[in-house]
Each structure stands twice: as C-alpha cells, then as structure tokens.
C-alpha cells in the first residue's frame, strides 16, 4: 500500500485538511529504517501532490520546493493531519503534517506554470 488511510477530509476552495492513519504495512516503511521505521520525506511530498491533484484539482507538475522542514519523525500506526493550501496564482502548494499539536513537517512546493 502506497497511500495512508484517510480518516476524514475537509475541502474548502483551495484548502484541504486530511486526517490520516499510517498503517505499519505501508510500502514507505519497508527498509526505512530496519528496527525503527519512519516515514521518508519523499513519501510526504508524494502524498501532498497526490491529494492536491485528487481533491483540489491541481493539474500542474512538481517543479521543486522551498523551505522544507522535517521536525519530527512520523511513525507506523500514527494518526496525522495533512493541511494543504493551493496558491494558484503563485503556482505553489503550502503544506504541513501535524501529529497532535506538534508539527512534524512543513514546506512549500513549486509547481510548473
């Protein structure tokens, strides 16, 4: 399985908030790292793009990123909140993954015009 379980979804205009569960059998946890799996940053970027396309109607491709911060590891069976804001006029996605009241990661993705 490549995607987390979506527990809830709230979409308004160009903003999206998802409550996600990270099953232990996610592809991304395999081998990263043996004995103490954590969710790789590349999977988080992949999910932001996936859900932005699916739920916000983003059609632009990934062009790069600005200011990516990974502050806390995301672990198997954890519940997290993914927030995405689409700045359509700037071709940017602003995102954060939060666990409880703590931010796990955040950043800005640049999209192709």
Backbone bond lengths (Angstrom), bond angles and torsions (degrees), N, CA, C in turn:
res aa  C-N    CA-C-N  psi(-1)  N-CA   C-N-CA  omega(-1)  CA-C   N-CA-C  phi
1 X - - - 1.446 - - 1.525 108.17 -
2 X 1.340 116.04 131.80 1.468 121.67 -176.17 1.532 112.97 -99.44
3 X 1.337 116.69 -24.12 1.462 121.24 -175.39 1.523 111.08 -111.30
4 X 1.333 116.62 152.24 1.457 120.15 176.01 1.531 110.32 -72.90
5 X 1.313 115.51 169.98 1.461 121.42 173.93 1.525 107.70 -82.71
6 X 1.328 116.82 127.70 1.466 121.50 178.14 1.524 107.96 -88.00
7 X 1.326 116.39 114.90 1.462 121.80 179.95 1.522 111.12 -87.07
8 X 1.333 116.61 -36.15 1.466 121.05 176.00 1.519 109.15 -157.36
9 X 1.336 114.28 158.81 1.465 120.31 -177.20 1.526 108.65 -144.45
10 X 1.343 115.77 132.69 1.464 121.49 175.89 1.521 107.47 -130.22
11 X 1.319 115.76 120.37 1.461 121.45 -176.96 1.522 108.55 -122.86
12 X 1.334 116.83 130.88 1.458 121.70 178.47 1.519 108.30 -143.96
13 X 1.325 116.63 116.25 1.462 122.61 -179.00 1.531 110.47 53.14
14 X 1.330 116.49 -110.37 1.464 121.40 -177.63 1.528 112.41 -108.36
15 X 1.336 116.39 23.93 1.466 121.20 179.41 1.519 110.21 -124.60
16 X 1.325 114.86 147.46 1.457 121.33 -178.27 1.524 109.08 -141.50
17 X 1.334 116.08 135.76 1.462 120.85 173.90 1.525 107.49 -129.46
18 X 1.331 115.61 126.92 1.460 122.52 -178.79 1.520 110.04 -123.36
19 X 1.326 116.30 134.52 1.458 121.47 169.42 1.524 105.63 -95.90
20 X 1.319 116.88 123.33 1.463 121.90 -173.77 1.525 111.56 -123.20
21 X 1.319 115.48 148.39 1.468 122.18 171.34 1.521 106.60 -113.60
22 X 1.320 117.23 136.54 1.460 122.39 -178.03 1.528 110.05 -103.27
23 X 1.334 118.44 90.45 1.468 120.42 -179.01 1.532 111.69 -59.48
24 X 1.310 115.81 145.27 1.468 120.91 -178.86 1.522 112.27 -63.64
25 X 1.341 117.55 -22.54 1.467 119.82 -178.00 1.530 113.55 -91.64
26 X 1.327 117.63 14.27 1.469 120.27 175.26 1.528 110.30 -59.29
27 X 1.309 116.04 138.80 1.468 122.39 176.73 1.526 111.29 -49.68
28 X 1.314 116.81 -41.86 1.466 122.54 -172.37 1.524 113.49 -64.00
29 X 1.326 118.37 -24.25 1.463 121.08 -179.27 1.527 112.69 -80.47
30 X 1.318 117.73 -18.11 1.468 121.21 -175.65 1.530 110.89 -68.32
31 X 1.325 115.95 114.65 1.457 121.33 177.15 1.514 114.85 80.77
32 X 1.318 117.93 4.06 1.474 121.12 -178.23 1.524 108.86 -129.00
33 X 1.210 122.14 77.78 1.450 133.88 1.81 1.516 108.25 -119.68
34 X 1.340 118.85 148.18 1.461 120.51 179.37 1.534 111.27 -55.91
35 X 1.318 116.03 130.74 1.460 120.58 179.47 1.514 114.01 87.75
36 X 1.317 118.83 -26.30 1.467 122.48 178.44 1.525 109.05 -148.16
37 X 1.339 117.65 74.19 1.463 119.78 -176.78 1.528 112.54 -67.46
38 X 1.327 114.97 137.94 1.466 121.89 172.45 1.529 107.74 -133.63
39 X 1.315 115.75 154.13 1.459 121.09 -178.13 1.528 109.49 -76.89
40 X 1.334 118.37 122.05 1.467 120.90 179.81 1.534 111.90 -66.39
41 X 1.309 115.47 150.09 1.464 121.08 178.10 1.517 113.00 -60.37
42 X 1.334 117.47 -35.92 1.465 120.41 -178.67 1.526 110.80 -62.29
43 X 1.330 117.45 -33.68 1.467 119.81 178.57 1.524 110.52 -68.70
44 X 1.319 116.98 -35.09 1.461 120.34 178.51 1.529 110.43 -64.92
45 X 1.335 117.17 -43.08 1.466 120.70 176.76 1.526 110.60 -63.56
46 X 1.327 116.35 -40.32 1.463 121.56 177.53 1.524 110.68 -59.07
47 X 1.319 117.38 -44.73 1.465 121.27 -178.97 1.524 111.66 -67.22
48 X 1.332 117.49 -38.87 1.472 119.84 177.29 1.521 109.31 -58.84
49 X 1.316 117.01 -47.74 1.470 120.42 179.36 1.532 110.96 -63.98
50 X 1.312 117.55 -43.47 1.470 121.44 -179.54 1.526 111.20 -58.42
51 X 1.333 116.70 -53.16 1.466 119.97 -176.05 1.528 112.03 -71.87
52 X 1.333 118.09 -31.01 1.471 120.18 175.74 1.528 110.14 -64.11
53 X 1.312 116.59 -40.43 1.474 120.34 177.53 1.526 110.96 -68.27
54 X 1.315 115.34 -48.83 1.461 120.86 -174.57 1.524 112.79 -66.64
55 X 1.330 117.62 -43.71 1.461 120.78 -169.63 1.525 115.29 -107.75
56 X 1.330 117.44 -22.68 1.467 119.77 179.66 1.524 112.28 -107.06
57 X 1.323 117.25 -8.30 1.458 120.39 178.72 1.517 114.70 79.02
58 X 1.332 117.28 18.61 1.467 120.84 177.77 1.530 108.51 -65.12
59 X 1.334 116.73 129.26 1.468 120.27 177.79 1.529 111.75 -113.48
60 X 1.328 116.69 -11.90 1.462 121.28 -179.19 1.525 110.51 -69.54
61 X 1.322 116.44 148.97 1.458 122.27 177.16 1.520 111.23 -86.66
62 X 1.318 115.29 160.24 1.461 124.03 176.39 1.529 109.16 -63.85
63 X 1.337 117.02 131.30 1.466 121.35 178.61 1.525 112.19 -115.97
64 X 1.311 117.84 -19.43 1.459 121.69 -177.07 1.517 108.87 155.07
65 X 1.327 115.99 -168.30 1.458 118.59 179.73 1.515 110.72 -148.76
66 X 1.321 114.44 159.12 1.462 124.04 174.59 1.526 107.20 -123.05
67 X 1.288 116.53 147.29 1.459 122.82 167.07 1.530 113.30 45.06
68 X 1.303 117.72 65.08 1.467 121.18 174.25 1.528 107.70 -94.35
69 X 1.334 116.15 128.21 1.462 120.92 178.84 1.521 109.02 -126.83
70 X 1.313 115.60 126.92 1.460 121.84 174.38 1.525 106.64 -111.94
71 X 1.342 116.22 101.57 1.461 120.67 -173.25 1.525 113.97 -94.06
72 X 1.335 117.10 -33.72 1.461 121.33 -176.52 1.521 109.44 -140.09
73 X 1.323 117.51 142.73 1.466 119.07 178.54 1.527 111.57 -70.84
74 X 1.324 114.95 147.38 1.464 121.98 172.52 1.522 107.11 -103.33
75 X 1.331 115.94 129.84 1.462 122.39 -168.94 1.526 112.38 -114.81
76 X 1.334 116.86 160.34 1.464 120.28 176.53 1.528 111.75 -55.46
77 X 1.334 114.65 142.04 1.465 125.30 178.45 1.528 113.71 70.58
78 X 1.307 118.09 3.69 1.454 121.60 178.87 1.529 110.17 -74.42
79 X 1.333 115.91 149.20 1.462 122.07 171.27 1.519 107.18 -102.34
80 X 1.332 116.03 133.46 1.460 121.12 -178.09 1.525 109.80 -136.32
81 X 1.316 115.09 158.76 1.461 122.01 174.16 1.515 107.95 -109.97
82 X 1.316 116.38 126.40 1.461 122.19 174.19 1.519 107.69 -106.65
83 X 1.329 116.38 121.96 1.465 122.34 176.01 1.518 108.51 -113.35
84 X 1.331 115.90 132.77 1.464 121.80 179.78 1.520 108.45 -131.74
85 X 1.320 116.09 132.32 1.463 121.92 172.65 1.518 107.78 -121.39
86 X 1.316 116.66 128.58 1.466 122.65 -179.71 1.512 108.85 -100.05
87 X 1.331 116.70 112.99 1.464 122.55 173.91 1.527 106.48 -93.41
88 X 1.318 115.54 84.19 1.458 122.06 -171.07 1.526 112.14 -59.24
89 X 1.327 117.12 -41.84 1.468 120.75 -178.20 1.527 112.68 -68.32
90 X 1.340 117.41 -20.39 1.471 121.54 179.81 1.529 112.48 -106.16
91 X 1.338 117.28 0.48 1.471 121.86 -176.98 1.528 111.46 53.42
92 X 1.345 115.61 50.43 1.466 121.16 -179.19 1.521 110.81 -135.17
93 X 1.313 114.67 148.71 1.460 122.72 168.62 1.523 107.42 -117.29
94 X 1.313 116.74 127.69 1.462 121.76 174.93 1.526 106.37 -106.19
95 X 1.327 117.27 130.08 1.460 119.55 -175.46 1.517 111.99 -137.69
96 X 1.333 114.10 160.10 1.466 120.71 169.49 1.525 108.78 -151.39
97 X 1.320 114.83 145.35 1.459 123.38 170.68 1.522 105.73 -110.43
98 X 1.330 116.17 125.06 1.455 121.03 -179.22 1.517 110.04 -122.91
99 X 1.316 115.41 141.86 1.459 121.98 176.24 1.522 107.14 -121.50
100 X 1.319 115.72 111.15 1.459 118.80 -172.98 1.516 107.91 66.15
101 X 1.296 116.38 -128.67 1.464 120.55 178.95 1.523 111.82 -100.85
102 X 1.330 116.91 10.86 1.463 120.68 -177.20 1.517 110.75 -111.13
103 X 1.312 115.05 136.46 1.461 120.01 177.52 1.526 109.47 -79.55
104 X 1.335 115.52 130.32 1.463 120.84 178.56 1.522 110.91 -94.41
105 X 1.330 116.96 -38.94 1.467 120.82 178.17 1.521 109.28 -159.36
106 X 1.328 114.62 161.02 1.467 120.13 178.71 1.520 108.64 -161.32
107 X 1.321 115.10 162.29 1.454 118.55 177.59 1.509 113.01 173.60
108 X 1.317 113.72 -176.33 1.463 122.73 178.92 1.519 108.01 -129.61
109 X 1.320 115.70 126.39 1.459 121.86 177.68 1.518 108.74 -103.54
110 X 1.329 116.03 128.90 1.463 121.32 174.92 1.521 108.73 -87.94
111 X 1.322 115.76 136.45 1.455 121.99 179.35 1.519 110.14 -109.38
112 X 1.322 116.29 150.72 1.465 120.63 174.42 1.527 108.73 -64.70
113 X 1.341 116.94 141.88 1.475 118.90 178.24 1.519 111.91 -67.50
